[in-house]
Amino acid sequence: MKKQKQLLVLTALSLATGAAMAQANDTLARIKSSGVVNLGVRDSSGLAFTIGGGKYVGFHTEMAERIIDDLSKQAGKPLKINYQVITSQNRVPLVQNGTIDFECGSTTNNAARQKDVAFAVTTFVDEVRTAVKTSSGIKSVNDLNGKTVAVTTGTTSVQHLRRHERGANIDFKTVQGKDHADSFLLLESGRADAFVMDGSILAASISKAKNPKDFAIVGEVLSVEPIACMLRKDDPKMKEALDNSIKRQIKDGSLAKLYDKWF
């Protein structure tokens, strides 16, 4: 009798653990249960940024909010958005550990990241370029020899610079900013001669500078980057929901209108 009770307890625990694990791997189920979506947002990216006062805007932020509108319909009730600010450095771990349900910022979908996370369909294609002060005389990758280049921690831009055919033999040193705003500040304050990053991020940073005319985006295209919303791996229902919403926005023309609004 005692052994039977122990078996019943173990079976119950096993079922409870299995149910918990199933929900952990089913973000949609958790969202429907809690009524909350934990959305990863950026505060200084070209596609997603803050205007202060806890307000987050931009092409990808607004697209994500429309995705959540579609998730609300699927859940059968309004969903609350918990905006969680992320950085280039912590975005992948925060997706992996479930702190955020998905993020729509300026994350490149590449083979290395696909080992750790999944991506929705591509919604933006960017070019890695170089921002400099117009007074610097820097016009191309060759001019970066002996210079200091600012990069954002957790990004791949400097790798593209080193791999570029004209950058392979260039001797430059790097300084790292904790986020894109910090990296641009390194350029603006003269602590760096150039800032290498996605063109949309460079353009957004320059537009918010004290004197935008003091800066220019120059040189060769170092890489072409497919940008997409990022979510946890092995969560096919969530990926399908994100993909379906994005495809709906493409089909009905609303995503094109959103692009025109922000760019």
Disulfide bonds with the S-S distance in Angstrom:
Cys104-Cys229 2.02
